[in-house]
Amino acid sequence: MPRALARRATNALAVHDVLVVGGGNAGCAAALAAARNGARTLLVERYGFLGGTATAAMVGPWMTFHDGRERIVGGIAQEIVERLTARGGSPGHVHDASDYVATVTPFDPEAHKALLFELMAEAGVDLLLHAYVLDALLDERGRASGARFATVGGIREERAAVTIDATADAFVAASAGVEMVQGDARGRVQPASLMFRLSHVDLERTAAYVREHPEQMRSSLAPGERTAASLSAVAGLYDLWERARASGEVDVPRELVSFFATPYPDEVTVNMTRVTGIDPLDADDLTRAEIEARAQVTQLVAFFRTRVPGFERCRLAATATQIGIRESRRIVGEYVLTRDDVLEARAFDDAVARSAYPIDIHNPGGSGTTTHRLPPGQSYEIPYRCLVPQRVDGLLVAGRCISTTHEALASTRLTPTVMTLGQAAGTAAALAVAAGIEPRDVPVATLRERLSEAGVDLRRAARTPA
Ligand SMILES: Cc1cc2nc3c(=O)[nH]c(=O)nc-3n(C[C@H](O)[C@H](O)[C@H](O)COP(=O)(O)OP(=O)(O)OC[C@H]3O[C@@H](n4cnc5c(N)ncnc54)[C@H](O)[C@@H]3O)c2cc1C
């Protein structure tokens, strides 16, 4: 009997050890890690494909696997990059021409979608697509024991020994009664952006322009080094942008032009739309955001065609399925990662992930982005406790909605980090199931050892007591 039918027939039984809700990069890494560590694993996703923000919202490139001296992200994240590179779906890690981070990792979202299905099949992860999580299932003691989903066939329950909430919006954790926080001190979140790709671009002409106008591009590349091949990221074109704004051609609260290379020489990904003042958990706000952002895309495509050298014949190749949400709510976990933890490059005895990405906060109220960087060669760590909700057992959280402050989230939300967090959650869940213990009681030494064996880059000696 096909796997999906077998599961349906025994739906009322706990046929899975681990249930992962949300098939974004965190959820995919969690499901892979759980299955590879021996757990019977089900991954549930609301769309008909995996990848979440990286595919549905078409967000890229991934930033960053490096701290300016060495690679600090390994494990499943690095494996995915290598698999994509082998099939031409990514050039791998490349120098960031816009000087924002050490390296960026472009990828093709379509190649990523295909690869994620392959990886799940290889690891034996069961999939349930087109299923929208409604709420957590709780046992009589308030322990999470699965979740309820709205599907085309009606409401469906999926039970498991451990549930991982990787929905980015913490739907499962919130409904299980875990304490939540959202946004900054005033509850404001970072703006949302609808990503789009432009094809038929002549980057040779763009490169010639930034060679002739070196002050118009944020970059430490010498003018002579600005070739089409080296333009992994372009930030600037200030004069072109200001002229378009002044003439009223564009009405987008952005301070510069920002686009990124893709694996293909005539195509770029544009990260420029910006919708502020929305609550991503309010359907009316989301509706307004999608409509507003799409109107901005129309203006921006015209701007590129008429103003930017190399884009005269460009075409709108694709817009994302959904607007990209940088921030919504976060759980309050056993530890709350802070701004100081990030900027002081703190290490933890129970660390499960590392990142060197700056704290970058896109202005929740309008134009502008504030950036606080770590010095080259430094990275901070994220403790396992940030994945463990207070009080509620049977539950872990991975990805954007882990336990941090608003400022720390502005760094931890980046894709290489959420993949590592997913791998940690999936591995911990499998260890908990195997030992018959709660996720919060998983011995962190064993977890870290398992992660290191699987290629996750963890510092050898932690500095800050856990
Ligand atoms: C505009 C923008 C620009 C960004 N720029 C970059 C960048 O340049 N580089 C970088 O590395 N990162 C960037 N990020 C951050 C990064 O892309 C995300 O934070 C990260 O991908 C989040 O991963 P995740 O797995 O936690 O969540 P997601 O990828 O959002 O995954 C959540 C998954 O859960 C599913 N889901 C949600 N709700 C339900 C439900 N009710 N039922 C069932 N399934 C559900 C979703 O469909 C999705 O698949 C950016 C983000 C945005 C929005």
The ligand as an SDF file (V2000), in Angstrom:
LIG
                    3D

 53 58  0  0  0  0  0  0  0  0999 V2000
   11.8350   39.9750    2.3390 C   0  0  0  0  0  0  0  0  0  0  0  0
   12.8020   39.0640    3.0040 C   0  0  0  0  0  0  0  0  0  0  0  0
   14.1350   39.1440    2.6810 C   0  0  0  0  0  0  0  0  0  0  0  0
   15.0300   38.2650    3.2700 C   0  0  0  0  0  0  0  0  0  0  0  0
   16.3230   38.2740    2.8600 N   0  0  0  0  0  0  0  0  0  0  0  0
   17.1100   37.2380    3.1850 C   0  0  0  0  0  0  0  0  0  0  0  0
   18.3430   37.0640    2.5380 C   0  0  0  0  0  0  0  0  0  0  0  0
   18.7100   37.8460    1.6790 O   0  0  0  0  0  0  0  0  0  0  0  0
   19.1090   35.9960    2.8930 N   0  0  0  0  0  0  0  0  0  0  0  0
   18.6980   35.0920    3.8440 C   0  0  0  0  0  0  0  0  0  0  0  0
   19.4310   34.1480    4.1050 O   0  0  0  0  0  0  0  0  0  0  0  0
   17.5280   35.2400    4.4900 N   0  0  0  0  0  0  0  0  0  0  0  0
   16.7240   36.2810    4.1590 C   0  0  0  0  0  0  0  0  0  0  0  0
   15.4990   36.4170    4.7560 N   0  0  0  0  0  0  0  0  0  0  0  0
   15.1490   35.5900    5.9230 C   0  0  0  0  0  0  0  0  0  0  0  0
   14.7890   34.1720    5.6020 C   0  0  0  0  0  0  0  0  0  0  0  0
   14.4160   34.0110    4.2620 O   0  0  0  0  0  0  0  0  0  0  0  0
   13.6400   33.6470    6.4810 C   0  0  0  0  0  0  0  0  0  0  0  0
   13.6600   34.1920    7.7580 O   0  0  0  0  0  0  0  0  0  0  0  0
   13.7440   32.1330    6.6130 C   0  0  0  0  0  0  0  0  0  0  0  0
   13.7210   31.5580    5.3340 O   0  0  0  0  0  0  0  0  0  0  0  0
   12.6290   31.5950    7.4610 C   0  0  0  0  0  0  0  0  0  0  0  0
   12.6940   30.1930    7.4420 O   0  0  0  0  0  0  0  0  0  0  0  0
   11.6670   29.3380    8.2980 P   0  0  0  0  0  0  0  0  0  0  0  0
   11.8420   27.9330    7.8750 O   0  0  0  0  0  0  0  0  0  0  0  0
   11.7770   29.6870    9.7320 O   0  0  0  0  0  0  0  0  0  0  0  0
   10.2470   29.8880    7.8400 O   0  0  0  0  0  0  0  0  0  0  0  0
    9.5430   29.7340    6.4240 P   0  0  0  0  0  0  0  0  0  0  0  0
   10.5180   29.5490    5.3470 O   0  0  0  0  0  0  0  0  0  0  0  0
    8.5840   30.8670    6.3400 O   0  0  0  0  0  0  0  0  0  0  0  0
    8.7710   28.3650    6.5800 O   0  0  0  0  0  0  0  0  0  0  0  0
    7.5540   28.2370    7.2650 C   0  0  0  0  0  0  0  0  0  0  0  0
    6.7780   27.1540    6.5470 C   0  0  0  0  0  0  0  0  0  0  0  0
    5.6130   26.8730    7.2820 O   0  0  0  0  0  0  0  0  0  0  0  0
    4.5130   26.8390    6.3960 C   0  0  0  0  0  0  0  0  0  0  0  0
    3.3430   27.2430    7.1590 N   0  0  0  0  0  0  0  0  0  0  0  0
    3.1310   28.4210    7.7500 C   0  0  0  0  0  0  0  0  0  0  0  0
    1.9460   28.4490    8.3250 N   0  0  0  0  0  0  0  0  0  0  0  0
    1.3880   27.2340    8.1100 C   0  0  0  0  0  0  0  0  0  0  0  0
    0.1540   26.6640    8.4480 C   0  0  0  0  0  0  0  0  0  0  0  0
   -0.7740   27.3490    9.1350 N   0  0  0  0  0  0  0  0  0  0  0  0
   -0.0820   25.3850    8.0840 N   0  0  0  0  0  0  0  0  0  0  0  0
    0.8430   24.6800    7.3800 C   0  0  0  0  0  0  0  0  0  0  0  0
    2.0230   25.1910    7.0060 N   0  0  0  0  0  0  0  0  0  0  0  0
    2.2890   26.4560    7.3710 C   0  0  0  0  0  0  0  0  0  0  0  0
    4.8650   27.8450    5.3220 C   0  0  0  0  0  0  0  0  0  0  0  0
    4.1390   27.6570    4.1270 O   0  0  0  0  0  0  0  0  0  0  0  0
    6.3450   27.5970    5.1580 C   0  0  0  0  0  0  0  0  0  0  0  0
    6.6340   26.5960    4.2350 O   0  0  0  0  0  0  0  0  0  0  0  0
   14.5810   37.3230    4.2260 C   0  0  0  0  0  0  0  0  0  0  0  0
   13.2300   37.2460    4.5580 C   0  0  0  0  0  0  0  0  0  0  0  0
   12.3430   38.1010    3.9400 C   0  0  0  0  0  0  0  0  0  0  0  0
   10.8920   37.9660    4.2620 C   0  0  0  0  0  0  0  0  0  0  0  0
  1  2  1  0
  2  3  1  0
  2 52  2  0
  3  4  2  0
  4  5  1  0
  4 50  1  0
  5  6  2  0
  6  7  1  0
  6 13  1  0
  7  8  2  0
  7  9  1  0
  9 10  1  0
 10 11  2  0
 10 12  1  0
 12 13  2  0
 13 14  1  0
 14 15  1  0
 14 50  1  0
 15 16  1  0
 16 17  1  0
 16 18  1  0
 18 19  1  0
 18 20  1  0
 20 21  1  0
 20 22  1  0
 22 23  1  0
 23 24  1  0
 24 25  2  0
 24 26  1  0
 24 27  1  0
 27 28  1  0
 28 29  2  0
 28 30  1  0
 28 31  1  0
 31 32  1  0
 32 33  1  0
 33 34  1  0
 33 48  1  0
 34 35  1  0
 35 36  1  0
 35 46  1  0
 36 37  1  0
 36 45  1  0
 37 38  2  0
 38 39  1  0
 39 40  1  0
 39 45  2  0
 40 41  1  0
 40 42  2  0
 42 43  1  0
 43 44  2  0
 44 45  1  0
 46 47  1  0
 46 48  1  0
 48 49  1  0
 50 51  2  0
 51 52  1  0
 52 53  1  0
M  END
$$$$
